Amino acid sequence: MRVAVLAEGPEGPVSFRFGRAPYVLIFEDGKLVKAVPNPAALAPSHPGPALAAFLKKEGVDLLIGPMPGPTTAMILERMGIKVVEGEPGSGVEEALRRALGWG
């Protein structure tokens, strides 16, 4: 399972923003495989759908971060990407543990 965490930096914490989160951290089997600047963060408008398209391209199954707006939430649902709210400002490992039920 590929899990993405929206983050303020390449090591966290969980972002306070959804579509304009500065970084996307991608984990596979609990290990960080990619920390990339969010390609949608500088979009002139509607960054949420652009972020959703990027996540789909990356094969993400689960997204942790602030909750998206209703349109983006619908797009993510149609793409089969589940969204779990991550506490903004919390550590990435803590957010992963909570979202995935790891102790």
LUMFISE-305249 format. One record per residue: y, x, z of N, C-alpha, C in turn; chain; residue in one letter. Coordinates in steps of 0.1 Angstrom, whole numbers. Last residue first. Layout:
REM residues N
Y | X | Z | Y | X | Z | Y | X | Z | A | A
...
END
This chain:
REM residues 103
5 | -1 | 167 | 8 | 1 | 182 | 22 | 0 | 185 | A | G
15 | -12 | 138 | 8 | 1 | 144 | 13 | 3 | 158 | A | W
24 | -33 | 123 | 16 | -35 | 135 | 9 | -23 | 140 | A | G
42 | -29 | 103 | 28 | -28 | 100 | 19 | -30 | 111 | A | L
67 | -32 | 116 | 64 | -40 | 104 | 49 | -40 | 101 | A | A
65 | -13 | 137 | 67 | -27 | 140 | 63 | -36 | 128 | A | R
62 | 11 | 123 | 52 | 7 | 133 | 53 | -8 | 136 | A | R
86 | 11 | 107 | 72 | 11 | 101 | 62 | 6 | 111 | A | L
105 | 13 | 128 | 105 | 2 | 119 | 91 | 0 | 112 | A | A
98 | 39 | 138 | 97 | 27 | 147 | 97 | 14 | 138 | A | E
104 | 55 | 116 | 90 | 54 | 121 | 88 | 42 | 130 | A | E
132 | 50 | 114 | 123 | 46 | 103 | 109 | 45 | 108 | A | V
151 | 37 | 142 | 144 | 48 | 135 | 134 | 43 | 125 | A | G
178 | 14 | 136 | 166 | 19 | 143 | 160 | 30 | 135 | A | S
198 | 4 | 121 | 202 | 15 | 130 | 189 | 21 | 138 | A | G
185 | -28 | 119 | 195 | -18 | 114 | 198 | -8 | 125 | A | P
152 | -35 | 121 | 164 | -35 | 129 | 174 | -24 | 124 | A | E
139 | -51 | 93 | 139 | -39 | 101 | 152 | -39 | 109 | A | G
120 | -78 | 81 | 133 | -73 | 86 | 131 | -61 | 95 | A | E
101 | -75 | 52 | 101 | -76 | 67 | 114 | -70 | 72 | A | V
91 | -89 | 22 | 102 | -84 | 30 | 100 | -86 | 45 | A | V
68 | -83 | -4 | 71 | -89 | 9 | 82 | -82 | 16 | A | K
68 | -88 | -37 | 72 | -78 | -27 | 76 | -85 | -15 | A | I
63 | -103 | -59 | 52 | -100 | -50 | 55 | -90 | -40 | A | G
83 | -112 | -75 | 77 | -99 | -79 | 65 | -95 | -70 | A | M
90 | -135 | -61 | 84 | -137 | -74 | 77 | -124 | -79 | A | R
102 | -122 | -39 | 90 | -130 | -37 | 83 | -132 | -50 | A | E
124 | -110 | -52 | 114 | -102 | -45 | 101 | -110 | -43 | A | L
138 | -134 | -59 | 134 | -124 | -70 | 123 | -115 | -64 | A | I
144 | -145 | -34 | 136 | -152 | -44 | 130 | -143 | -55 | A | M
161 | -125 | -24 | 148 | -128 | -17 | 139 | -136 | -26 | A | A
182 | -127 | -42 | 174 | -115 | -42 | 160 | -117 | -35 | A | T
192 | -152 | -34 | 188 | -150 | -48 | 178 | -137 | -49 | A | T
197 | -149 | -6 | 187 | -159 | -11 | 183 | -156 | -25 | A | P
200 | -114 | 4 | 205 | -127 | 2 | 195 | -136 | -5 | A | G
176 | -97 | 26 | 184 | -99 | 14 | 190 | -112 | 13 | A | P
178 | -82 | 58 | 173 | -93 | 50 | 182 | -94 | 37 | A | M
174 | -46 | 61 | 181 | -59 | 64 | 176 | -70 | 54 | A | P
139 | -36 | 58 | 154 | -33 | 58 | 161 | -46 | 63 | A | G
111 | -29 | 40 | 116 | -30 | 53 | 131 | -27 | 53 | A | I
88 | -43 | 17 | 101 | -37 | 19 | 106 | -40 | 34 | A | L
58 | -38 | 0 | 64 | -42 | 13 | 77 | -35 | 14 | A | L
50 | -27 | -24 | 44 | -39 | -20 | 51 | -46 | -8 | A | D
63 | -9 | -52 | 64 | -12 | -37 | 58 | -26 | -35 | A | V
64 | 4 | -77 | 51 | -2 | -72 | 51 | -5 | -57 | A | G
87 | 11 | -89 | 81 | 21 | -80 | 68 | 16 | -74 | A | E
94 | -13 | -101 | 91 | -1 | -109 | 83 | 9 | -101 | A | K
101 | -27 | -78 | 90 | -32 | -86 | 85 | -20 | -95 | A | K
124 | -13 | -71 | 113 | -14 | -62 | 100 | -18 | -69 | A | L
141 | -19 | -93 | 137 | -5 | -89 | 125 | -5 | -81 | A | F
144 | -46 | -89 | 138 | -41 | -102 | 133 | -27 | -99 | A | A
158 | -47 | -65 | 145 | -53 | -66 | 137 | -48 | -78 | A | A
182 | -35 | -72 | 173 | -28 | -63 | 159 | -34 | -63 | A | L
192 | -55 | -89 | 189 | -42 | -94 | 180 | -34 | -85 | A | A
195 | -76 | -70 | 185 | -77 | -81 | 182 | -64 | -87 | A | P
215 | -63 | -53 | 203 | -67 | -48 | 192 | -69 | -59 | A | G
240 | -58 | -66 | 231 | -47 | -64 | 217 | -51 | -60 | A | P
263 | -73 | -79 | 249 | -78 | -77 | 239 | -66 | -76 | A | H
284 | -48 | -94 | 281 | -61 | -88 | 266 | -64 | -87 | A | S
283 | -21 | -100 | 296 | -28 | -98 | 295 | -42 | -92 | A | P
262 | 0 | -81 | 263 | -11 | -91 | 276 | -18 | -89 | A | A
256 | 18 | -62 | 269 | 19 | -68 | 271 | 9 | -80 | A | L
230 | 12 | -54 | 240 | 13 | -44 | 254 | 13 | -51 | A | A
208 | 14 | -71 | 216 | 2 | -72 | 229 | 2 | -63 | A | A
194 | 37 | -65 | 201 | 36 | -78 | 210 | 24 | -79 | A | P
196 | 53 | -35 | 194 | 40 | -40 | 202 | 39 | -54 | A | N
182 | 85 | -34 | 194 | 77 | -34 | 191 | 64 | -41 | A | P
149 | 88 | -20 | 158 | 88 | -32 | 171 | 81 | -29 | A | V
121 | 101 | -11 | 133 | 97 | -4 | 144 | 99 | -15 | A | A
86 | 97 | -12 | 98 | 98 | -19 | 110 | 94 | -10 | A | K
65 | 97 | 6 | 62 | 103 | -7 | 75 | 105 | -16 | A | V
55 | 97 | 39 | 67 | 97 | 30 | 63 | 104 | 17 | A | L
26 | 79 | 47 | 32 | 92 | 45 | 44 | 91 | 35 | A | K
12 | 55 | 49 | 19 | 60 | 61 | 26 | 73 | 59 | A | G
3 | 50 | 23 | -6 | 53 | 34 | 0 | 60 | 46 | A | D
35 | 59 | 13 | 22 | 55 | 8 | 12 | 60 | 18 | A | E
69 | 51 | 12 | 58 | 56 | 19 | 45 | 51 | 13 | A | F
102 | 58 | 4 | 90 | 52 | -1 | 78 | 59 | 6 | A | I
135 | 50 | 11 | 124 | 59 | 15 | 111 | 52 | 11 | A | L
165 | 49 | -4 | 152 | 42 | -4 | 142 | 52 | 0 | A | V
199 | 50 | 8 | 187 | 56 | 4 | 175 | 46 | 4 | A | Y
222 | 33 | 12 | 224 | 46 | 5 | 210 | 52 | 0 | A | P
223 | -1 | 4 | 218 | 9 | 13 | 218 | 22 | 5 | A | A
232 | -22 | -11 | 240 | -10 | -11 | 235 | 0 | -1 | A | R
215 | -43 | -6 | 216 | -38 | -19 | 224 | -25 | -20 | A | G
218 | -41 | 26 | 206 | -43 | 17 | 208 | -37 | 3 | A | F
229 | -22 | 54 | 232 | -29 | 41 | 219 | -31 | 33 | A | R
221 | -6 | 74 | 228 | -18 | 78 | 231 | -27 | 66 | A | F
189 | 11 | 73 | 203 | 7 | 68 | 208 | -6 | 74 | A | S
173 | 30 | 97 | 173 | 18 | 88 | 187 | 14 | 85 | A | V
187 | 64 | 98 | 180 | 53 | 103 | 179 | 41 | 93 | A | P
166 | 84 | 76 | 169 | 72 | 84 | 183 | 73 | 89 | A | G
164 | 106 | 60 | 155 | 106 | 72 | 157 | 93 | 80 | A | E
183 | 103 | 40 | 170 | 107 | 36 | 159 | 107 | 48 | A | P
201 | 74 | 53 | 200 | 88 | 48 | 186 | 91 | 45 | A | G
199 | 47 | 58 | 213 | 53 | 57 | 213 | 67 | 52 | A | E
174 | 28 | 40 | 179 | 37 | 50 | 193 | 42 | 47 | A | A
147 | 7 | 35 | 161 | 10 | 31 | 168 | 17 | 43 | A | L
115 | 16 | 28 | 124 | 14 | 39 | 138 | 17 | 33 | A | V
85 | 5 | 12 | 99 | 11 | 11 | 107 | 7 | 23 | A | A
52 | 12 | 8 | 62 | 5 | 16 | 75 | 13 | 14 | A | V
22 | 6 | -9 | 34 | 13 | -9 | 45 | 5 | -1 | A | R
-12 | 8 | 0 | 0 | 0 | 0 | 12 | 9 | 0 | A | M
END
